[in-house]
């Protein structure tokens, strides 16, 4: 089942009428199906984070359009767009974006509370997610009282709590040590396989990308190549390295 369809998305910053403009994306097109786990890679300035921001409705394309569940997102008005973002998209950011004045539980509950969900239903949903993602023992603590890995798991819970159509992850392992990063990648794999979540993850980390099922490589704002993973993650890892070397490195 198709969840997301992107048609000729371009993004230009500044005015094309003079030299003070920068083209971040050029006619990007691809499709995402339910249950996909797709990585987006490219060197610094390639346009990968710009793409994620547009798909998350945090930015608008200069031209082109995209559809989620058959609806053209660009045709939504302001209120419809806010509703779409809340109900259909889950975000996992590199910096967690947890509110320090709220406990982990309160941070996770927030999206459901904003939608006016029943208290009993909220409690059941949050308890189930916290148990499945291994943070039940710290759910009553504040972000500054727990580890980075536990904060990122709480952020993952918050992303899942609304049963979004798509989870957008922007460099989710960027602020984690190697063990916590690996734990999060296993967690994303669990979310993808057990919850059936559709994930689009921007990363510059080849190891992180090897957990995906498909990689889109972006160079100078355009899709340069695509790779599909198989049962052998080591072989997929090596293939990703080869493409990244042709792109000119893995930073960004």
C-alpha positions as CSV (number, residue, x, y, z in Angstrom):
1,X,0.0,0.0,0.0
2,X,1.4,3.4,-1.0
3,X,1.8,5.8,1.9
4,X,3.8,8.6,0.3
5,X,4.2,9.8,-3.3
6,X,6.7,12.6,-4.1
7,X,6.4,14.2,-7.5
8,X,9.1,16.6,-8.9
9,X,9.8,18.4,-5.6
10,X,12.2,21.3,-6.0
11,X,13.3,23.8,-3.3
12,X,15.1,27.1,-4.1
13,X,16.2,29.5,-1.4
14,X,16.3,33.2,-2.5
15,X,15.2,34.6,-5.8
16,X,15.9,33.0,-9.2
17,X,15.9,36.4,-10.7
18,X,19.4,37.2,-9.4
19,X,22.5,35.3,-8.4
20,X,21.6,35.2,-4.7
21,X,19.7,31.9,-4.8
22,X,20.5,28.4,-3.8
23,X,18.8,25.3,-5.2
24,X,18.5,22.7,-2.4
25,X,16.4,20.1,-4.3
26,X,15.8,19.5,-8.0
27,X,12.8,17.5,-9.2
28,X,12.9,14.8,-6.6
29,X,10.4,11.9,-7.2
30,X,10.0,8.7,-5.3
31,X,7.4,6.5,-3.6
32,X,7.1,5.1,-0.1
33,X,5.0,2.0,0.7
34,X,3.6,0.9,4.0
35,X,6.2,-0.8,6.1
36,X,9.2,0.6,4.2
37,X,12.4,1.6,6.2
38,X,14.2,4.0,3.9
39,X,17.4,5.8,4.5
40,X,18.3,9.1,2.9
41,X,22.0,9.8,2.5
42,X,24.3,12.4,0.9
43,X,27.2,14.7,1.6
44,X,26.7,18.0,3.6
45,X,24.5,20.4,1.7
46,X,23.1,17.7,-0.6
47,X,19.5,18.5,0.4
48,X,18.5,15.5,2.5
49,X,17.4,17.4,5.6
50,X,15.5,19.9,3.4
51,X,13.6,17.0,1.9
52,X,12.7,15.6,5.3
53,X,11.5,19.1,6.4
54,X,9.3,19.4,3.4
55,X,7.8,15.9,3.9
56,X,7.2,16.8,7.5
57,X,5.4,20.0,6.5
58,X,8.0,22.0,8.3
59,X,8.9,23.7,5.0
60,X,7.2,24.1,1.6
61,X,8.6,23.1,-1.8
62,X,9.2,25.8,-4.4
63,X,7.6,23.5,-7.0
64,X,6.3,20.0,-7.2
65,X,3.9,18.2,-4.9
66,X,3.6,15.2,-2.6
67,X,0.7,13.0,-1.5
68,X,0.2,11.2,1.8
69,X,-2.5,8.5,1.8
70,X,-3.7,9.9,-1.5
71,X,-4.2,13.5,-0.3
72,X,-2.1,16.3,-1.7
73,X,-0.5,17.9,1.3
74,X,0.2,21.2,-0.4
75,X,-3.5,21.7,-1.0
76,X,-4.3,21.6,2.7
77,X,-5.1,24.9,4.5
78,X,-3.3,25.9,7.7
79,X,-5.7,24.1,10.1
80,X,-5.8,20.9,8.0
81,X,-2.0,21.0,7.7
82,X,-1.7,21.1,11.5
83,X,-4.1,18.2,11.9
84,X,-2.3,16.3,9.2
85,X,1.1,16.8,10.9
86,X,-0.3,15.7,14.3
87,X,-2.2,12.6,13.1
88,X,0.0,11.3,10.3
89,X,3.6,12.1,11.1
90,X,5.9,11.1,13.9
91,X,9.2,13.0,14.4
92,X,12.4,11.7,15.9
93,X,15.0,14.4,16.1
94,X,18.7,14.3,16.8
95,X,18.3,16.5,19.8
96,X,15.3,14.6,21.2
97,X,13.2,17.9,21.5
98,X,11.8,16.8,24.9
99,X,10.4,19.5,27.2
100,X,12.7,19.7,30.2
101,X,9.8,20.8,32.5
102,X,7.8,17.6,31.8
103,X,8.5,14.0,32.8
104,X,9.1,11.5,30.0
105,X,5.6,10.3,30.5
106,X,4.2,13.8,30.1
107,X,6.3,14.4,27.0
108,X,4.9,11.1,25.5
109,X,1.3,11.9,26.4
110,X,1.4,15.4,25.0
111,X,0.4,14.6,21.4
112,X,-2.6,12.5,22.6
113,X,-3.6,15.1,25.1
114,X,-3.6,17.8,22.3
115,X,-6.0,15.6,20.4
116,X,-8.4,15.3,23.3
117,X,-8.0,11.5,23.8
118,X,-9.7,9.7,26.7
119,X,-7.5,9.6,29.8
120,X,-7.8,5.8,30.2
121,X,-6.9,5.2,26.6
122,X,-3.9,7.5,26.9
123,X,-2.6,5.7,30.0
124,X,-3.0,2.3,28.4
125,X,-1.2,3.4,25.2
126,X,1.7,5.1,26.9
127,X,2.2,2.2,29.4
128,X,2.3,-0.3,26.5
129,X,4.8,1.7,24.5
130,X,7.0,2.4,27.4
131,X,7.2,-1.3,28.3
132,X,7.8,-2.4,24.7
133,X,10.6,0.2,24.3
134,X,12.2,-0.4,27.6
135,X,11.7,2.8,29.6
136,X,8.9,1.9,32.0
137,X,11.4,2.2,34.9
138,X,12.2,5.8,34.1
139,X,9.0,7.1,32.7
140,X,8.3,9.3,35.8
141,X,11.7,11.0,35.5
142,X,12.6,14.3,33.8
143,X,14.8,14.3,30.7
144,X,17.8,15.7,32.6
145,X,17.6,12.8,35.0
146,X,18.0,10.0,32.4
147,X,20.6,9.0,29.8
148,X,20.7,10.1,26.2
149,X,19.6,6.7,25.1
150,X,16.6,6.8,27.4
151,X,15.7,10.3,26.1
152,X,15.8,9.0,22.6
153,X,13.6,6.1,23.4
154,X,11.1,8.5,25.0
155,X,11.2,10.5,21.8
156,X,10.5,7.3,19.8
157,X,7.5,6.6,22.1
158,X,6.2,10.1,21.5
159,X,6.6,9.6,17.7
160,X,4.7,6.3,17.9
161,X,1.9,7.3,20.3
162,X,-0.4,8.7,17.6
163,X,0.0,5.7,15.3
164,X,1.4,7.9,12.5
165,X,1.5,6.9,8.9
166,X,5.2,7.8,8.6
167,X,8.0,8.4,11.1
168,X,10.6,10.9,10.0
169,X,13.9,10.6,11.7
170,X,16.6,13.2,11.3
171,X,20.1,11.9,12.3
172,X,18.6,10.1,15.2
173,X,21.9,8.5,16.3
174,X,23.9,11.8,15.9
175,X,24.1,12.6,19.6
176,X,24.4,9.1,21.0
177,X,27.5,7.0,21.9
178,X,28.1,3.8,19.8
179,X,26.2,1.5,22.2
180,X,23.1,3.8,22.5
181,X,23.2,4.4,18.8
182,X,23.2,0.7,18.1
183,X,20.4,0.2,20.6
184,X,18.3,2.9,18.9
185,X,18.8,1.3,15.5
186,X,17.6,-2.0,16.8
187,X,14.7,-0.1,18.3
188,X,13.8,1.4,14.9
189,X,14.0,-2.0,13.4
190,X,11.7,-3.3,16.1
191,X,9.3,-0.4,15.4
192,X,9.4,-1.2,11.7
193,X,8.9,-4.9,12.0
194,X,6.7,-5.3,15.0
195,X,4.6,-2.2,14.8
196,X,4.6,-2.0,11.0
197,X,5.8,1.6,11.1
198,X,6.9,3.3,7.9
199,X,10.2,5.1,8.5
200,X,12.2,7.6,6.5
201,X,15.6,8.3,8.1
202,X,18.2,10.9,7.2
203,X,21.7,9.9,8.2
204,X,25.3,10.4,7.2
205,X,26.3,7.2,9.2
206,X,26.9,4.2,7.0
207,X,26.4,1.8,9.9
208,X,23.0,3.4,10.7
209,X,22.0,3.3,7.1
210,X,22.8,-0.5,6.9
211,X,19.7,-1.1,9.1
212,X,17.4,0.3,6.4
213,X,15.8,-1.8,3.7
214,X,16.4,0.8,1.0
215,X,18.7,3.9,0.6
216,X,18.1,7.0,-1.5
217,X,21.4,8.8,-2.2
218,X,21.1,12.5,-2.9
219,X,23.8,14.6,-4.6
220,X,23.4,18.3,-5.5
221,X,19.7,18.1,-4.7
222,X,19.0,15.2,-7.0
223,X,18.5,11.5,-6.5
224,X,21.8,10.0,-7.5
225,X,21.3,6.3,-6.8
226,X,19.2,3.8,-4.9
227,X,20.2,0.7,-3.1
228,X,18.1,-2.2,-1.8
229,X,19.1,-4.2,1.2
230,X,18.8,-8.0,1.6
231,X,19.3,-10.5,4.3
232,X,23.1,-9.8,4.5
233,X,23.5,-6.5,6.3
234,X,27.4,-6.6,6.0
235,X,27.1,-6.8,2.3
236,X,24.6,-3.9,2.3
237,X,27.0,-2.0,4.5
238,X,29.8,-2.5,2.0
239,X,27.6,-1.5,-0.9
240,X,26.6,1.8,0.9
241,X,30.3,2.6,1.5
242,X,31.0,2.2,-2.2
243,X,28.2,4.6,-3.3
244,X,29.2,7.1,-0.6
245,X,32.8,7.1,-1.8
246,X,31.5,8.0,-5.3
247,X,29.5,10.8,-3.7
248,X,32.6,12.2,-2.2
249,X,32.3,11.1,1.4
250,X,29.9,10.5,4.1
251,X,29.8,13.7,6.1
252,X,26.7,15.9,6.5
